[in-house]
Amino acid sequence: MPPTLQHVRKYVHLLLSDRRYFWWLASLVIIGDFVLSQLIILVVSYTEIDWETYMIQTEVYMKGELDYSQISGPPVRLCMLYPAGHLHIHKILHAFTDGGRNIPQAQQIYAALYTVSVALTCTTYWLAGGVPNWIVLLLPLSRRLHSIYVLRLFNDCWAVVFVQLSIVAYQTGFDDVGTLLFSAALSVKMSILLYAPALLVLIFNRLGALATFRHVVTLVASQAMIGLSFLEYDHWAYLNSAFELSRVFLYKWTVNWRMVSEETFLSRPWANGLLLGILAACLLLDCSCGSKRWRRLAGPQARLDETRRASASRAHNRRLCGNHSLHLQPDRHHIRPILALPVLCLVCPAAAIPRLEDKISDSRQNRLATCRRICVEHLPVDSHVFHGSSHRKLRAAGRNLDGISERHCLMT
């Protein structure tokens, strides 16, 4: 091989595998993904789904309406279903997009938001440690994410970016900032509550009961501040619309409960039973199983590292498996899991990309599987079939993946 090609091969290998060059490659991916987003905006037509509704709801609010039950949008009298942070964000977007009519400008804003999301994902991988550089090359490959951000302009994008910011804050030890950012995400969309049990477990094992109570108070107080004007006008209308736990979706869109009749699915006893079941499962699994294991670890830092591995994954998926209102949203169903899939495929390569297993040694796989904080992002373990052989190899090496079992609830 000519010397020049040897040097090129050496530098490419360093770029793909040497941690010192992680941000070199990540920067190229971030810039390249931004360029790709621009090409998608130019080539693919915008799809109107919820943007017009967002803008009309915002205009109703800007006219002085503070009764949340009266804030509605087309095509029918659709009441506001999102917390106040959604309105505050879209009030700003309303100003920058000529009342929502300047769609290209809105797409550019969401392209920038998507770029921030990719950068935050790279930051999470970097802080987790043990993630090889080349894994970031998989991030731009998601057609669905580009569609959600730059072609459909969903409010889910803002909620996810705030969650990513909170994850980075928790990774770096800024717990109070992380809680405020988590509250900001929750103020955009109620579905962020699915992460709350994992967050409570993480804080409880790191800081204890008193600090956990303080963080809960901070979360509630910040939510009250965000929706203060609506709470002062009619607190019940706001809470009932923004955080309506009794909301029921159409039976035809349910994912987990196709085996029951529509009458049963829509009944109040069924919904209450599922809610109680979810709470019982959280209490049993988080306290009885997880906490004992964490308490056996030596020292608070070890508890912190172990907690970061899979708590978000386990909590989120337990709620999804029992959630009465879980329904298939083909347009945005995968927005939270996708950015974590590269790490998931690396940790358990036989799950989604079988050929990747030949390219990763057992030692590398085992080391990554037990690397502290590698699973800090939400990993949708219930959405994939893990091969028993891969799982047994990890267990034989003493490297058990907490929260991953060989029996799964398929949801995709």
Secondary structure by P-SEA (a helix, b strand, c coil): ccaaaaaaaaaaaaaaccccaaaaaaaaaaaaaaaaaaaaaacbbbbbccaaaaaaaaaaaaaccccccccccccccccccccaaaaaaaaaaaaacccccaaaaaaaaaaaaaaaaaaaaaaaaaaaccccccccccccccaaaaaaccccccaaaaaaaaaaaaaaaaaacaaaaaaaaaaaaaaaccccccaaaaaaaaaaacccaaaaaaaaaaaaaaaaaaaaaaaaacaaaaaaaccccccccccccccccccccccccccaaaaaaaaaaaaaaaaaaaccccaaaaaacccaaaaaaaaaccaaaaaaaaaaaccccccccccccccccccaaaaaaaaccccccccccccccaaaaaaaaacccccccccccccbbbbaaaaaaaaaaccccccccccccccc
